[in-house]
């Protein structure tokens, strides 16, 4: 129900023709991404670099993320 209302609002505002599945998938993807960012921000070695506007991670965290993609 909520996604139907969101889809209607988005389509009305931007003149697009998205369907409910597309909006739901987009929302779910951003939610998953933010969960990953929030998890790393909460680590003792993670932080936000205000100068570069980016997440900074320790080398060990970066190494473990690299291993996950192999």
C-alpha positions in Angstrom: 0.0 0.0 0.0 2.7 2.4 1.0 4.8 1.7 -2.1 1.7 2.3 -4.3 1.4 5.8 -2.8 5.1 6.4 -3.2 5.0 5.3 -6.8 2.1 7.6 -7.5 3.9 10.6 -5.9 7.2 9.9 -7.7 5.5 9.5 -11.1 3.4 12.7 -10.5 6.4 14.8 -9.4 8.8 13.7 -12.2 6.4 12.7 -14.9 7.8 9.1 -14.9 6.1 5.8 -15.4 7.7 3.7 -12.7 5.8 0.7 -11.4 5.5 -0.4 -7.8 8.1 -3.2 -8.2 10.7 -0.8 -9.5 10.1 1.6 -6.6 10.2 -1.2 -4.1 13.4 -2.6 -5.6 15.1 0.8 -5.6 14.1 1.4 -1.9 15.3 -2.0 -0.9 18.7 -1.5 -2.6 19.2 1.9 -0.8 18.2 0.4 2.5 20.8 -2.4 2.0 23.5 0.0 1.0 22.8 2.3 4.0 22.9 -0.7 6.4 26.4 -1.4 5.1 27.5 2.2 5.5 26.0 2.5 9.0 27.7 -0.7 10.1 31.1 0.5 9.0 30.5 4.0 10.5 29.8 2.3 13.8 33.2 0.5 13.8 35.8 2.0 16.1 38.1 2.6 13.1 35.4 3.9 10.7 34.5 7.5 10.4 33.2 10.2 8.1 35.8 12.4 6.4 34.1 15.8 6.2 36.8 17.3 3.9 36.4 14.7 1.2 32.7 13.8 2.0 33.4 10.1 2.2 33.5 7.2 4.6 37.0 6.3 5.9 37.8 2.8 6.9 40.8 1.0 8.4 43.1 -1.0 6.2 42.0 -4.2 7.9 38.3 -3.5 7.1 39.2 -2.6 3.5 41.2 -5.9 3.2 38.2 -7.9 4.6 35.9 -6.2 2.1 38.3 -7.0 -0.7 38.4 -10.7 0.3 34.6 -10.8 0.2 34.5 -9.7 -3.5 37.0 -12.3 -4.7 
